[in-house]
C-alpha cells in the first residue's frame, strides 16, 4: 500500500508543474508498485495474501483508469472553455 501511495504521489508531483497527465506511465507506475508487493507477498507469505494482493491490483488499476478519465475530461473541458473565451474576445 505504501508503494501505491508513493506512486500516486509521484504522479501528482509530475502532473502539477507540467500540466501533462500520461496515462500509460501512471498505469505502469501504479501497477508495478502493487505487482512488486504481490510478488513479495507471494514469497514471504502464503497464497491467501497473494489472492488479496491480486484483488488490490485489479482495484487499483480500475481506480487509476477512472481517475485518468476524469482528469482528461476536466482538461478537455477547460480547453474548450479557453477556446470559447478566445473566440468571444
Secondary structure, DSSP 8 states (H G I E B T S, - for coil): -HHHHHHHHHHHHHHHHH----HHHHHHHHHHHHHHHHHHHHHHS-HHHHHHHHHHHHHHHHHHHHHHHHHHHHHHHHHHHHHHHHHH-
